[in-house]
Amino acid sequence: MKIEIYGSGCPKCLELEKRTKDAVKKLNIDAEIIHVFDMDKIIEAGVMMIPAISVDGKIIISGTIPSVDELAKLLKCE
């Protein structure tokens, strides 16, 4: 599973990265987590609001920071 976190590096974006890592650890899944800071790449990915997350190229969250439990539920479904 490839998880990309899109964000400029602001506190909200960094918190989403932390929560995502916590959710992956909680689920004990094998995932590559990449934080994309480059705004051109963020726009190219189709992200309209940051922070955002994509799983295997599909945007699943945009403009919000879900809890670790909510992230775990979303990642479990992907």
Secondary structure, DSSP 8 states (H G I E B T S, - for coil): -EEEEE--S-HHHHHHHHHHHHHHHHHT---EEEEE--HHHHHHTT--SSSEEEETTEEEEES----HHHHHHHHHH-
